[in-house]
Amino acid sequence: LIVEIRLVQEHFSVKIVEKILAIFIEIVALIQNVI
């Protein structure tokens, strides 16, 4: 049970990191378009 919870937490944190990276890449792209 503890292992399952741990896996879910790791998967959730990975998804959050992916979202942050995607947003960061979009912001960088927008800045490059402005410049």
C-alpha positions in Angstrom: 0.0 0.0 0.0 2.8 2.4 0.9 4.6 1.6 -2.3 1.5 2.3 -4.4 1.1 5.7 -2.7 4.7 6.4 -3.3 4.4 5.6 -7.0 1.3 7.7 -7.3 3.1 10.7 -5.7 6.1 10.3 -7.9 3.9 10.1 -11.0 2.0 13.2 -9.9 5.2 15.2 -9.3 6.5 14.1 -12.7 3.4 15.4 -14.3 3.7 18.7 -12.5 7.3 19.0 -13.6 6.3 18.3 -17.2 3.6 21.0 -17.1 6.1 23.5 -15.6 8.6 22.7 -18.3 6.0 23.0 -21.1 5.0 26.5 -19.7 8.6 27.5 -19.5 9.3 26.5 -23.1 6.2 28.4 -24.3 7.4 31.5 -22.4 10.9 31.2 -23.9 9.3 30.8 -27.4 7.2 33.9 -26.8 10.2 36.0 -25.7 12.2 34.9 -28.7 9.3 35.9 -31.0 9.2 39.3 -29.4 12.9 39.8 -29.9 
